[in-house]
Amino acid sequence: IPTRPPLRPSPPRPARPPPRSRPDGASSPWLTCRAAMQKYCDGVSGKNKQMCYYMGIGDKISGSAGGVKREISGSFARGINSNRLCKRLKKMDQQMCELKYEKQIDLETVDLAKLKVKELRKVMDEKNIECVGCAEKADFIRAINKHLGKDEV
């Protein structure tokens, strides 16, 4: 039986070159934009977290859906506005530009009597207001006003 010669170890791979940078030492605008996007996405929740997931900027727990962060950061660095960017990105990832945000309720200026019960419940959930036995709209309004320290009208 013929014998094979022993395998030679492969030569070590050369080290990766450092990331490209500008001659003046500053990083490129799209790298700066990418870092700002990552910093923002590290501390968000809810719909904003979902948007970060769609952009491809995830965290270790949720991961990410796609890889459009390069296109987004490059476009923002070049000054392209969000509407034009969405038209471009619809070819790659349509769901990102179709994400709908719920309207925010400013408790300082809103008339609680004009809100729907569903919206009042949402406010109570956001502010962690307990209301055991609330059945009527007036009960919810009373509980919110009590939490905010407003006098009842």
NUMARMI-801265 format. One record per residue: x, y, z negated of N, C-alpha, C, CB in turn; residue in one letter. Coordinates in Angstrom, 2 decimals, always signed. Atoms other than C-alpha are relative to their C-alpha. Glycine has a CB too. Layout:
BEGIN
SITE   n_east  n_north     n_up  ca_east  ca_north    ca_up   c_east  c_north     c_up  cb_east  cb_north    cb_up  rodo
SITE        X        Y        Z        X         Y        Z        X        Y        Z        X         Y        Z     a
...
end
This chain:
BEGIN
SITE   n_east  n_north     n_up  ca_east  ca_north    ca_up   c_east  c_north     c_up  cb_east  cb_north    cb_up  rodo
SITE    +0.86    -1.17    +0.00    +0.00     +0.00    +0.00    +0.91    +1.23    +0.00    -0.98     +0.00    -1.24     i
SITE    -0.83    -1.21    -0.02    +1.47     +3.35    +1.00    -0.37    +0.93    -1.15    -0.15     +0.74    +1.35     p
SITE    +0.24    -0.95    +1.10    +1.82     +5.90    -1.76    +0.06    +1.42    +0.51    +1.02     -0.20    -1.14     t
SITE    +0.02    -1.42    -0.36    +1.07     +9.57    -1.50    +1.06    +0.73    -0.80    -1.40     +0.62    -0.25     r
SITE    -0.92    -0.82    +0.80    +3.57    +12.16    -2.49    -0.79    +0.77    -1.06    +0.82     +0.98    +0.91     p
SITE    +0.73    -0.75    +1.04    +2.66    +14.01    -5.70    -0.45    +1.36    +0.51    +0.87     +0.17    -1.25     p
SITE    +0.54    -1.30    -0.40    +0.51    +17.11    -5.30    +0.82    +1.11    -0.62    -1.48     +0.14    -0.40     l
SITE    -0.71    -1.16    +0.51    +2.26    +20.40    -5.63    -0.99    +0.97    -0.61    +0.82     +0.69    +1.11     r
SITE    +0.91    -1.02    +0.55    +0.71    +23.02    -7.87    -0.11    +1.17    +0.96    +0.48     +0.48    -1.39     p
SITE    +0.20    -1.13    -0.90    -0.79    +25.86    -5.92    +0.69    +1.24    -0.59    -1.52     +0.27    +0.23     s
SITE    -0.68    -1.21    +0.51    +1.06    +29.17    -6.14    -1.01    +0.90    -0.71    +0.69     +0.77    +1.16     p
SITE    +0.94    -0.89    +0.70    -0.46    +31.72    -8.53    -0.55    +1.06    +0.94    +0.69     +0.67    -1.20     p
SITE    +0.64    -1.03    -0.84    -2.90    +34.14    -6.99    +0.51    +1.37    -0.41    -1.54     -0.05    -0.13     r
SITE    -0.44    -1.35    +0.36    -1.84    +37.75    -6.79    -1.09    +0.70    -0.81    +0.34     +0.83    +1.27     p
SITE    +0.94    -0.75    +0.83    -3.46    +40.10    -9.29    -0.86    +0.88    +0.88    +0.73     +0.84    -1.07     a
SITE    +0.90    -0.88    -0.75    -6.45    +42.08    -8.09    +0.53    +1.42    -0.04    -1.43     -0.05    -0.55     r
SITE    -0.42    -1.41    +0.03    -5.65    +45.61    -7.06    -0.95    +0.80    -0.87    +0.05     +0.60    +1.44     p
SITE    +0.90    -0.82    +0.82    -7.03    +48.31    -9.34    -1.08    +0.62    +0.86    +0.79     +1.11    -0.74     p
SITE    +1.08    -0.60    -0.79   -10.33    +49.89    -8.28    +0.48    +1.29    +0.67    -1.22     +0.30    -0.89     p
SITE    -0.40    -1.19    -0.74   -10.02    +52.57    -5.69    -0.42    +1.26    -0.75    -0.61     +0.00    +1.41     r
SITE    +0.34    -1.28    +0.63    -9.92    +56.06    -7.04    +0.47    +1.12    +0.90    +0.63     +0.12    -1.42     s
SITE    -0.36    -1.16    -0.80    -9.57    +59.51    -5.63    +1.41    +0.47    -0.39    -1.03     +1.14    -0.18     r
SITE    -1.36    -0.46    +0.29    -6.14    +61.13    -5.40    +0.09    +0.91    -1.23    +0.56     +0.73    +1.19     p
SITE    -0.05    -0.92    +1.14    -7.05    +63.70    -8.06    -0.25    -0.72    -1.33    -1.01     +1.11    +0.18     d
SITE    +0.18    +0.77    +1.22    -7.68    +60.88   -10.57    -1.46    -0.15    -0.42    +0.76     +0.64    -1.11     g
SITE    +1.43    +0.11    +0.36   -11.48    +61.36   -10.76    -0.60    -1.21    +0.70    -0.77     +1.30    +0.40     a
SITE    +0.65    +1.14    -0.64   -13.72    +58.40   -10.03    -0.97    +0.51    +1.06    -0.75     -0.88    -1.05     s
SITE    +0.88    -0.40    -1.08   -15.96    +58.40    -7.00    -1.39    +0.33    -0.56    -0.09     -1.11    +1.07     s
SITE    +1.32    -0.39    +0.49   -19.43    +59.96    -7.35    -0.95    -1.18    -0.18    -0.62     +0.99    +0.93     p
SITE    +0.94    +1.11    +0.15   -21.24    +56.67    -6.80    +0.36    -0.87    -1.20    -0.02     -0.84    +1.26     w
SITE    -0.37    +0.74    +1.21   -19.23    +54.98    -9.58    -0.49    +0.75    -1.24    +1.53     -0.20    -0.06     l
SITE    +0.50    -0.81    +1.11   -20.11    +57.86   -11.90    -1.50    -0.16    -0.13    +0.38     +1.47    +0.19     t
SITE    +1.45    +0.16    +0.00   -23.76    +57.54   -10.90    -0.38    -1.39    -0.51    -0.57     +0.22    +1.42     c
SITE    +0.25    +1.37    +0.44   -23.64    +53.78   -11.44    +0.17    -0.13    -1.52    +0.94     -0.97    +0.71     r
SITE    -0.24    +0.04    +1.45   -22.19    +54.23   -14.93    -1.12    +0.71    -0.75    +1.36     +0.64    -0.34     a
SITE    +1.10    -0.73    +0.64   -24.90    +56.78   -15.78    -1.28    -0.84    +0.04    -0.24     +1.36    +0.70     a
SITE    +1.17    +0.86    -0.10   -27.58    +54.36   -14.54    +0.07    -1.12    -1.03    -0.13     -0.58    +1.42     m
SITE    -0.17    +1.08    +0.98   -26.16    +51.56   -16.70    -0.21    +0.51    -1.42    +1.39     -0.64    +0.14     q
SITE    +0.14    -0.58    +1.34   -25.97    +53.82   -19.76    -1.48    +0.26    -0.30    +0.81     +1.32    -0.11     k
SITE    +1.43    -0.27    +0.18   -29.61    +54.88   -19.25    -0.76    -1.30    -0.22    -0.56     +0.75    +1.22     y
SITE    +0.75    +1.24    +0.04   -30.84    +51.33   -18.69    +0.29    -0.82    -1.25    +0.30     -0.83    +1.22     c
SITE    -0.31    +0.74    +1.22   -29.12    +50.01   -21.82    -0.95    +0.34    -1.15    +1.43     +0.26    -0.41     d
SITE    +0.82    -0.42    +1.14   -31.49    +51.97   -24.08    -1.46    +0.23    +0.31    +0.56     +1.22    -0.55     g
SITE    +1.40    -0.24    -0.35   -34.90    +51.82   -22.38    -0.84    -1.23    -0.28    -0.12     +0.41    +1.47     v
SITE    +0.93    +1.11    +0.18   -37.99    +49.67   -22.78    -1.24    +0.26    +0.86    -0.39     -0.18    -1.50     s
SITE    +1.26    -0.14    -0.73   -41.35    +49.10   -21.11    +0.19    +0.06    +1.50    -0.71     +1.23    -0.46     g
SITE    -0.05    -0.14    -1.45   -41.83    +50.21   -17.52    +1.38    +0.42    +0.48    -1.04     +1.00    +0.47     k
SITE    -1.34    -0.41    -0.39   -38.41    +51.85   -17.45    +0.95    -1.19    +0.02    +0.53     +1.09    -0.94     n
SITE    -0.81    +1.22    +0.03   -36.82    +48.51   -18.38    -0.30    -0.83    +1.24    -0.27     -0.82    -1.29     k
SITE    +0.39    +0.74    -1.19   -38.78    +46.91   -15.56    +0.63    +0.63    +1.25    -1.54     -0.02    +0.13     q
SITE    -0.63    -0.69    -1.13   -37.48    +49.56   -13.14    +1.49    -0.34    +0.06    -0.20     +1.53    -0.11     m
SITE    -1.42    +0.35    +0.03   -33.91    +48.85   -14.25    +0.21    -1.43    +0.48    +0.56     +0.17    -1.43     c
SITE    -0.07    +1.39    -0.45   -34.53    +45.15   -13.68    -0.10    -0.07    +1.52    -1.11     -0.85    -0.65     y
SITE    +0.16    -0.02    -1.46   -35.72    +45.84   -10.13    +1.23    +0.58    +0.69    -1.23     +0.79    +0.38     y
SITE    -1.18    -0.63    -0.61   -32.69    +48.05    -9.45    +1.21    -0.92    -0.04    +0.31     +1.31    -0.72     m
SITE    -1.15    +0.88    +0.12   -30.35    +45.26   -10.50    +0.92    +0.40    -1.13    +0.76     -0.03    +1.28     g
SITE    -0.79    -0.43    +1.15   -29.15    +46.91   -13.68    -0.64    -0.63    -1.23    +0.08     +1.58    -0.12     i
SITE    +0.61    +0.70    +1.11   -30.02    +44.36   -16.30    +0.93    -0.06    -1.19    -0.39     -1.39    +0.41     g
SITE    -0.84    +0.23    +1.16   -28.73    +43.43   -19.68    +0.24    -1.50    -0.11    -0.65     +0.57    -1.31     d
SITE    -0.33    +1.41    +0.14   -27.45    +40.10   -20.96    -1.23    -0.86    -0.26    +1.00     -0.19    -1.12     k
SITE    +1.19    +0.78    +0.36   -30.91    +39.04   -22.15    -0.90    -0.19    +1.22    -0.77     +0.70    -1.14     i
SITE    +0.97    +0.10    -1.08   -33.13    +39.85   -19.17    +0.61    -0.21    +1.37    -0.84     +1.22    +0.03     s
SITE    -0.62    +0.15    -1.31   -30.62    +39.78   -16.32    -0.49    +1.08    +0.94    -0.29     -1.37    +0.58     g
SITE    +0.48    -0.97    -0.97   -31.56    +41.53   -13.11    -0.58    -0.72    +1.21    +1.12     +0.96    +0.43     s
SITE    +0.72    +0.62    -1.11   -33.68    +40.90   -10.04    +0.78    +0.06    +1.30    -1.33     +0.66    +0.18     a
SITE    -0.62    -0.14    -1.30   -31.65    +42.20    -7.18    +1.22    +0.86    -0.03    -0.97     +0.56    +0.97     g
SITE    -1.23    -0.77    -0.09   -28.69    +44.06    -5.95    -0.16    +1.24    +0.83    +1.08     -0.85    +0.55     g
SITE    +0.14    -1.25    -0.73   -29.84    +47.45    -4.78    +0.63    +1.16    -0.75    -1.47     +0.29    +0.28     v
SITE    -0.57    -1.11    +0.76   -27.95    +49.43    -7.39    +1.08    +0.72    +0.80    +0.57     -0.51    -1.32     k
SITE    -1.02    -0.65    -0.82   -25.15    +50.09    -4.90    -0.64    +1.01    +0.96    +0.82     -1.05    +0.79     r
SITE    +0.69    -0.91    -0.92   -27.57    +51.60    -2.39    -0.58    +1.19    -0.74    -1.11     -0.74    +0.75     e
SITE    +0.61    -1.08    +0.78   -29.31    +53.62    -5.10    +1.06    +0.99    -0.47    -0.76     -0.56    -1.19     i
SITE    -1.03    -0.90    +0.52   -26.15    +54.99    -6.68    +0.67    +0.77    +1.12    +1.04     -0.78    -0.81     s
SITE    -0.61    -0.70    -1.13   -24.63    +55.80    -3.30    -0.91    +1.09    +0.56    +0.34     -0.98    +1.09     g
SITE    +0.95    -0.98    -0.54   -27.79    +57.56    -2.12    -0.15    +1.20    -0.93    -1.36     -0.65    +0.24     s
SITE    +0.10    -1.12    +0.95   -28.14    +59.62    -5.31    +1.28    +0.82    -0.02    -0.31     -0.53    -1.41     f
SITE    -1.27    -0.73    -0.02   -24.45    +60.52    -5.17    +0.09    +0.90    +1.22    +1.18     -0.98    -0.03     a
SITE    +0.01    -0.83    -1.21   -25.01    +61.83    -1.64    -1.11    +1.04    -0.01    -0.15     -0.88    +1.23     r
SITE    +1.04    -1.02    +0.12   -28.03    +63.84    -2.78    -1.30    -0.34    +0.68    +0.49     +1.26    +0.53     g
SITE    +1.26    +0.40    -0.63   -30.84    +61.85    -1.16    -1.09    -0.04    -1.07    +0.14     -1.38    +0.73     i
SITE    +1.07    -0.04    +1.00   -34.16    +62.45    -2.93    -0.70    -1.35    -0.12    -1.02     +1.10    +0.35     n
SITE    +0.59    +1.30    +0.33   -36.22    +59.64    -4.43    -1.03    -0.47    +1.03    -0.65     +0.06    -1.36     s
SITE    +1.01    +0.41    -0.98   -39.03    +59.68    -1.84    +0.67    -0.59    +1.24    -0.89     +1.19    +0.40     n
SITE    -0.72    +0.50    -1.18   -36.60    +59.23    +1.05    +0.69    -1.32    -0.33    +1.03     +1.04    +0.49     r
SITE    -0.66    +1.23    +0.42   -34.71    +56.58    -0.91    -0.99    -1.16    -0.06    +0.68     +0.20    -1.36     l
SITE    +1.02    +1.05    +0.06   -37.94    +54.63    -1.52    -0.36    -0.50    +1.40    -1.25     +0.51    -0.71     c
SITE    +0.29    +0.42    -1.38   -38.66    +54.60    +2.21    +1.08    -0.94    +0.50    -0.13     +1.22    +0.93     k
SITE    -1.11    +0.85    -0.40   -35.22    +53.11    +2.77    -0.03    -1.35    -0.71    +1.31     +0.70    -0.27     r
SITE    -0.09    +1.21    +0.80   -35.45    +50.58    -0.04    -1.19    -0.93    +0.17    +0.13     +0.37    -1.44     l
SITE    +1.17    +0.85    -0.19   -38.90    +49.28    +0.91    +0.33    -1.22    +0.86    -1.14     +0.79    +0.65     k
SITE    -0.42    +1.13    -0.82   -37.14    +47.07    +3.46    +0.65    -1.08    -0.85    +0.96     +0.46    +1.11     k
SITE    -0.71    +0.95    +0.84   -35.08    +45.45    +0.70    -0.82    -0.48    -1.19    +1.28     +0.62    -0.49     m
SITE    +0.72    +0.35    +1.23   -37.26    +45.57    -2.42    -1.18    +0.95    -0.15    +0.94     +0.07    -1.25     d
SITE    +1.18    -0.86    -0.04   -40.77    +46.93    -2.09    -0.59    +0.27    -1.37    -1.04     -0.62    +0.88     q
SITE    +0.68    -0.12    +1.29   -41.91    +46.37    -5.68    +0.54    +1.15    -0.84    +0.13     -1.29    -0.77     q
SITE    -0.58    -1.06    +0.82   -39.54    +48.97    -7.12    -0.71    +1.33    +0.21    +1.48     +0.15    +0.33     m
SITE    +0.63    -1.28    -0.28   -41.21    +51.91    -5.40    -1.50    -0.02    -0.23    +0.29     +0.40    +1.43     c
SITE    +1.44    +0.10    +0.27   -44.71    +50.64    -6.21    -0.30    -0.10    -1.48    -0.57     -1.21    +0.71     e
SITE    +0.19    +0.07    +1.44   -44.19    +50.60    -9.99    -0.79    +1.21    -0.48    +1.36     -0.10    -0.74     l
SITE    +0.87    -1.08    +0.48   -46.93    +52.65   -11.67    +0.21    +0.20    -1.49    -1.48     -0.31    +0.30     k
SITE    -0.16    -0.35    +1.40   -46.48    +54.45   -14.96    -1.34    +0.47    -0.55    +1.09     +1.09    -0.18     y
SITE    +1.22    -0.46    +0.66   -49.30    +55.05   -17.42    +0.17    +1.46    -0.37    -0.33     -0.87    -1.25     e
SITE    -0.11    -1.41    +0.36   -50.15    +58.64   -18.18    +0.32    +0.14    -1.48    -1.31     +0.76    +0.35     k
SITE    -0.41    -0.25    +1.38   -48.59    +60.00   -21.34    -1.00    +0.95    -0.65    +1.43     +0.58    -0.05     q
SITE    +0.97    -0.82    +0.72   -50.89    +61.52   -23.96    +0.75    +0.85    -1.02    -1.08     -0.88    -0.69     i
SITE    -0.62    -0.93    +0.95   -49.67    +64.61   -25.81    -1.01    +0.28    -1.10    +0.47     +1.32    +0.70     d
SITE    +0.96    -0.12    +1.09   -51.39    +64.49   -29.19    -0.13    +1.42    -0.54    +0.38     -0.93    -1.12     l
SITE    +0.06    -1.38    +0.48   -50.63    +68.14   -29.92    -1.02    +0.82    +0.78    +1.37     +0.65    +0.09     e
SITE    +0.86    -0.83    -0.83   -52.68    +69.49   -27.02    -1.29    -0.67    +0.45    +0.76     +0.44    +1.21     t
SITE    +1.15    +0.71    -0.54   -55.20    +66.78   -26.14    -1.20    +0.09    -0.95    +0.36     -1.48    +0.26     v
SITE    +1.24    +0.07    +0.77   -58.82    +66.82   -27.25    -0.36    -1.48    -0.11    -1.16     +0.85    +0.68     d
SITE    +0.21    +1.43    +0.19   -59.25    +63.34   -28.74    -1.41    -0.44    +0.37    +0.29     -0.38    -1.43     l
SITE    +1.39    +0.35    -0.31   -63.02    +63.45   -28.20    -0.20    -0.27    +1.50    -0.93     +1.12    -0.45     a
SITE    +0.13    +0.20    -1.44   -62.45    +63.51   -24.42    +0.69    -1.27    +0.48    +0.57     +1.19    +0.73     k
SITE    -0.68    +1.23    -0.39   -60.32    +60.35   -24.42    -0.95    -1.19    -0.09    +1.23     -0.24    -0.87     l
SITE    +0.76    +1.24    +0.07   -61.74    +56.89   -23.81    +0.49    -0.80    -1.20    +0.14     -0.84    +1.32     k
SITE    -0.35    +0.82    +1.15   -61.73    +54.34   -26.63    +1.27    -0.81    +0.30    -1.17     -0.95    -0.39     v
SITE    -1.18    +0.76    -0.40   -59.13    +52.30   -24.69    +1.26    +0.85    -0.17    -0.14     -0.47    +1.46     k
SITE    -1.14    -0.90    +0.16   -56.81    +55.33   -24.65    +0.28    +0.29    -1.46    -0.25     +1.31    +0.76     e
SITE    -0.18    -0.21    +1.44   -57.42    +55.96   -28.36    +0.68    -1.21    -0.64    -1.36     +0.27    -0.68     l
SITE    -0.63    +1.21    +0.52   -56.49    +52.34   -29.10    +1.49    -0.03    +0.37    -0.71     -1.26    +0.53     r
SITE    -1.40    -0.04    -0.46   -53.31    +52.76   -27.04    +0.82    +0.96    -0.86    +0.08     +0.41    +1.48     k
SITE    -0.68    -0.98    +0.86   -52.38    +55.86   -29.06    +0.25    -0.61    -1.37    -0.83     +1.31    -0.13     v
SITE    -0.15    +0.61    +1.32   -52.98    +53.95   -32.28    +1.06    -1.09    +0.00    -1.33     -0.57    -0.46     m
SITE    -1.04    +1.03    -0.09   -50.80    +51.06   -31.11    +1.39    +0.62    +0.08    -0.25     -0.90    +1.22     d
SITE    -1.30    -0.66    -0.14   -47.97    +53.40   -30.10    +0.48    +0.62    -1.31    -0.07     +1.08    +1.08     e
SITE    -0.36    -0.67    +1.25   -48.06    +55.23   -33.44    -0.10    -0.92    -1.21    -0.89     +1.21    -0.21     k
SITE    +0.15    +0.99    +1.07   -48.63    +52.04   -35.49    -1.00    +0.45    -1.06    +1.36     -0.27    -0.65     n
SITE    +1.06    -0.45    +0.90   -51.85    +53.39   -37.00    -0.96    -1.16    -0.23    -0.76     +1.25    +0.58     i
SITE    +0.92    +1.07    +0.37   -53.94    +50.82   -38.85    -1.41    +0.57    -0.14    +0.44     -0.69    -1.32     e
SITE    +1.39    -0.42    +0.15   -57.71    +51.08   -38.62    -0.86    -1.26    -0.10    -0.46     +0.91    +1.19     c
SITE    +0.80    +1.20    +0.23   -59.49    +48.12   -40.15    -1.48    +0.40    -0.01    +0.40     -0.70    -1.35     v
SITE    +1.43    -0.26    -0.03   -63.17    +48.11   -39.32    -0.41    +1.14    +0.93    -0.48     +0.29    -1.37     g
SITE    +0.36    -1.06    -0.95   -63.04    +50.82   -36.65    -0.84    -0.60    +1.12    +1.28     +0.70    +0.58     c
SITE    +0.88    +0.50    -1.04   -65.92    +50.28   -34.28    -0.44    +1.11    +0.94    -1.23     -0.67    -0.62     a
SITE    +0.46    -1.13    -0.80   -67.01    +53.70   -33.08    +1.17    +0.89    +0.40    -1.05     +0.80    -0.76     e
SITE    -1.02    -0.93    -0.47   -65.04    +56.29   -31.18    +0.38    +0.98    -1.11    -0.49     +0.76    +1.23     k
SITE    -0.24    -0.95    +1.09   -65.39    +58.67   -34.14    +0.93    -0.60    -1.06    -1.33     +0.42    -0.64     a
SITE    -0.88    +0.67    +0.97   -63.67    +56.10   -36.41    +1.46    +0.07    +0.46    -0.43     -1.48    -0.19     d
SITE    -1.35    -0.05    -0.55   -60.64    +55.98   -34.11    +0.56    +1.42    -0.10    +0.02     -0.48    +1.46     f
SITE    -0.43    -1.41    +0.05   -60.48    +59.79   -33.89    +0.34    +0.39    -1.43    -1.09     +0.93    +0.57     i
SITE    -0.22    -0.32    +1.41   -60.74    +60.08   -37.68    +1.34    -0.61    -0.48    -1.18     -0.54    -0.86     r
SITE    -1.23    +0.66    +0.41   -57.89    +57.57   -38.17    +1.24    +0.69    +0.59    -0.02     -1.48    +0.41     a
SITE    -1.13    -0.69    -0.64   -55.61    +59.36   -35.69    +0.22    +1.35    -0.65    -0.26     +0.18    +1.52     i
SITE    -0.13    -1.31    +0.64   -56.34    +62.77   -37.20    +0.58    -0.13    -1.42    -1.36     +0.70    -0.05     n
SITE    -0.52    +0.22    +1.36   -55.65    +61.39   -40.69    +1.50    -0.29    +0.05    -0.75     -1.18    -0.68     k
SITE    -1.42    +0.31    -0.16   -52.31    +60.01   -39.49    +0.82    +1.25    +0.36    +0.20     -1.08    +1.06     h
SITE    -0.70    -1.21    -0.43   -51.37    +63.32   -37.85    -0.08    +1.13    -1.04    -0.57     +0.49    +1.32     l
SITE    +0.14    -1.03    +1.04   -52.44    +65.30   -40.92    -0.86    +1.16    +0.43    +1.34     +0.51    -0.39     g
SITE    +0.90    -1.07    -0.46   -55.05    +67.32   -39.03    -1.30    -0.06    -0.81    -0.30     -0.12    +1.53     k
SITE    +1.31    -0.06    +0.67   -58.24    +68.47   -40.67    -1.07    -0.44    +0.97    -0.29     +1.43    -0.53     d
SITE    +1.11    +0.45    -0.87   -61.42    +66.92   -39.36    -0.89    +1.18    +0.31    -0.82     -1.14    -0.66     e
SITE    +0.88    -1.08    -0.46   -63.72    +69.15   -37.38    -1.42    -0.41    -0.16    +0.29     +0.38    +1.45     v
end
